[in-house]
């Protein structure tokens, strides 16, 4: 339940410029976070929920402006940093039993998706 509002709002921000971005970011984030958790996840930790996706969307939105380098993307990155920037601390271990690995690898997956989409949109210009 705690992930519902960030999932909807960050997911909407991902779709704001192009709906197709949402699907690519989701797929890349799921893959990177899944592999990262599988390889590095600690035993006796809950690795379930939408946190990986939320951190993937956050990583994508924060890095989108850097890689796309257009006014709309930079403005969106600044807005997301102002609204959700404090979430970044969730990639560090904080509570026992919470999968910070999912947060970290989700964030990395979102940054990778931002790079992939930035490269694609940059080469189209």
Secondary structure, 3 states (H helix, E strand, C coil): CCCHHHHHHHHHHHHCCCHHHHHHHHHHHHHHHHHHHHHHCCCCCECCCCHHHHHHHHHHHHHHHHHHCCHHHHHHHHHHHHHHHHHHHHHCCCCCCECHHHHHHHHHHHHHHHHHHHHHHHHHC
